């Protein structure tokens, strides 16, 4: 925890379908509240894999089309550049070519456990794309 500058973590050891060990370490927040095995954490980048797998399962079932605009499924999806909003496809979101750079839209207020996915999508309305959708691969914001 010290080396990674992580204030707290929860550990679970699982074998098959049995939980062998659960324990919390460190602080859950700035108040010093202790981490427990039930403390919610943001998963960060790990969720990309889960999301991509879930989307591809829906593609296989014919419920989502990769090259359809995101707005077909989330009509409230908006970026600061209104014209780009209607162009971004599901595929572009999955392969980092939507024009949204890494770090954009990471409003600290959205990092609370109570934040919903709906809230997070709506927060993108403040994000100005770094490129037109489909034009380039972006995982980092450009530096000035």
Beta strands, then each sheet from edge to edge (+ up, - down):
strand 1: 8-15
strand 2: 18-26
sheet 1: 1+ 2-
end
